[in-house]
Amino acid sequence: METQENELCIVRDLMNRDDDEPPPKPVQSISFRHLHSEATALRSEKEKTVISERSKAFMDSFYPGLPEKEWNNWHWQIKNSVRTTDQLDRFIHLTENEISVVGKKSHTLPIRITPYYMSLIHENDPDHALRKAFIPVFEELVTGAGETLDPLSEEHHSPAPNIVHRYPDRVLFLATGFCSAYCRYCTRTHMVAKEKCHVGFKAWEAGLRYIETHHEVRDVIVSGGDPLTMPDFHIDYLLSRLRKIPHVEIIRIGSKVPVVLPQRITKSLVNILKKYHPLFMSIHFTHPDELTPEVKEACERLANAGIPLGSQTVLLKGINDNVEVMKKLMHGLLQNRVRPYYLYQCDPIPGSSHFRTPISKGLEIIKGLRGHTSGYAVPQFVIDAPGGGGKIPLLPEYFLGHEDGYAKLMNYEGRVFLYPDDVG
């Protein structure tokens, strides 16, 4: 019953039937009637979105007769997402290890995969990278040492609802707990597991007031869940409120929507986003197989709107943990106008040991990229320290210490060079 209610709630949000009224005190210079009519007008624009050959073949096999405009409708994609193992079994041949999680009480993270992203998953290969990242397996039921539901202690750094304030001049604004697809290694499993409705205006007010009264905050990262799953009107409202705060210099959006639901990057959405510059976007990419014509088009729309795009990639065992795969991904990102930003060590959430690599693997990958390819293609390898310590960057040992007034430096080839470093 709860699952059905949640689904109805999400569908209601998608259809923009907004029962959540704006704050009783009008926000300076914002007309909700104007915003809503503008969003409605923009939604009515005709979109022509690319459909790759792979997606077209998937449509013909599993959704014969479906109009392309329906496939390209992001509402349709979410409402027809794969959410159960029975549905998964329609598209792929599940292994015993994948089926064994069914009905387990400790299996708390929901399944949700858009039909578009499902078309990228190999039906017969359980070792396919995208399949391993999104299809649950028995190993995620096993909690290892040091694994916790909130490894980054975000709840302990939350001075107001939906706000995480860990660094001096920036805050994380958790706008929603809903995602269009659930990565099995998700850091915020504790937040998204219940798959509730979008948060909405009323619940945002305390967080917005916190930012308004903390003048040291110059940078706001809007995340969740995935904020780009919210209706246009909600996104427009939240960004307009943040942009009205004088000391907020930049706004960032963290999202995987351009990868798992590229149909969401509509012209109407882009027209909203580009009103709030300087606006940046960090997109979560995992593997080169995600760099499809649909994703290229989505990134192109965002970049053409003047939105700087960066990538955030989690290092995952058996998925992207080798130099060649990572190099191919980073090169592909640059070709799609996305600047590689962070390579994350996988966070120790419960049941993540089968995803996590040794730290040495991340250092090995950075060493295999640095100097061997464009500097723009080398992300920063970081560990988001458990307990709320923040992002700690790690590098291979290029600085070897001092000798007779010279710094000893090792280059990408392993050769040692001396730099005079005895000035006072």
ABEGO torsion letter per residue (X at the ends): XAAAAAAAAAAAAAAGBBABBBBABBBBGBBAAAAAAAAAAAAABBBBBBBBAAAAAAAAAABBGBBAAAAABAAAAAAABBABAAAAAAABBBBAAAAAABGBAABABBBBBBAAAAAABBAABAABAAAAAABBBAAAABBBBGBBABAAGAAAABABBGBBBABAABBBBBABABBABBBAABAAAAAAAAGBBBAEAAAAAAAAAAAAABAABABBBBBOEBAAABBAAAAAAAAAAAAABAABABBBBBBAAAAABAAABBAAAAAAAAAAOBBBBBBBBABAAABBAAAAAAAAAAAAAGBBBBBBBBBBBGAAABAAAAAAAAAAAAAAGBBBABBBBBBBBBGAAAABBBAAAAAAAAAAABGABBAAABBBBBBBBBGGAEBBBBBBBABAEBBGGBBBBBBAAGBBBBBBAABX
